[in-house]
Amino acid sequence: MIDTHCHLDSTRFDEDLDSVIQRAFSHNVKKIIIPGADIHTLPKAREIAHKYEGVYFATGVHPNDMGGFDLQTLQEYAKDEKCIAIGECGLDYYRLAESIESGEVGQNLEEIKLRQKEVFIAQIELALSLDKPLIVHIREASNDSFEILQGYENARGVLHCYNADRILLGLSQRFYYGIGGVCTFKNARRLIEALPLIPKERIVLETDAPYLTPHPHRGERNEPYFIPLIMAKLANVLDMSEDEVIATSTSNAEHLFRELKGV
């Protein structure tokens, strides 16, 4: 299996990173992708990818970390042989109004949204210029994200942590859908209902570790070795065998991230 979204560069893995990676590999997780979320953690992500065979990284800026956005820096990291995607990038309107009211940010709501869109578009255009896939983060911003991605007909990638919004299924000809621990949550009815609507050839597995730990380990630090729990839930919901989910999701990830093929 391939964990297409795992923050191995998180400080929560600092003390036992080697054990985390080896534990994942011993549970049939053969490849792991570290998304780029913050300019300042890119050196660490690249270092980890080069240290471990089977680990790769992406270069990007999360919408909540766009204060450090620097296109030239992203371009430099994108040249690395183990950098296989651009992102995670996208739009995140969750708690924006709350952040403004609390004084965490000084701009008004529309100004922040506009800046998020500008940074997202810059990363889409970078991905297109390099023929790399996007890792897209969307939270409480499905309509605006769909509108932007529809405007770039050659853009491709994965919608990380697919949020079950049906409008995003309209991107299934060019985008894959990252399914993680949320599908195992007791309150995941919307996602469970949406899963059969996703073409099977467009589903990829992810953990988003150390976040979104699957049931029955909620409350613990998430790790890539929990991928089998997500795979088993998908097999149950989609009426597929576990071997079929493994083979399909792995093939999908290899088609999306071309550098993973044959490695």
Number of C-alpha atoms within 10 A of each C-alpha: 27 27 29 27 28 23 24 27 24 15 11 14 18 11 9 9 16 14 11 16 22 15 16 22 18 10 14 14 20 17 21 28 26 30 31 30 25 20 21 13 14 23 14 14 26 23 13 19 23 17 12 14 13 18 24 26 34 30 34 35 29 26 27 17 15 18 14 12 19 13 15 9 13 21 17 10 20 22 12 14 13 20 24 25 29 32 31 27 32 32 24 20 17 13 11 19 12 12 14 15 12 10 9 10 14 12 12 12 15 10 11 17 18 12 15 23 20 13 22 27 17 15 25 27 14 20 24 17 9 13 15 22 24 30 29 28 24 24 16 15 16 21 12 15 21 16 12 16 21 13 9 13 10 12 18 24 24 29 25 27 23 24 21 20 14 13 12 20 18 12 18 18 10 16 23 26 29 25 25 29 27 21 25 23 16 8 10 14 13 13 19 19 11 15 19 13 12 16 13 16 16 21 26 30 28 26 31 25 26 19 16 22 26 26 17 10 13 14 11 13 14 22 24 30 21 23 25 19 20 21 26 18 20 25 17 12 13 15 12 14 14 16 12 13 24 22 12 18 23 24 20 21 25 17 14 24 19 14 15 21 12 6 8
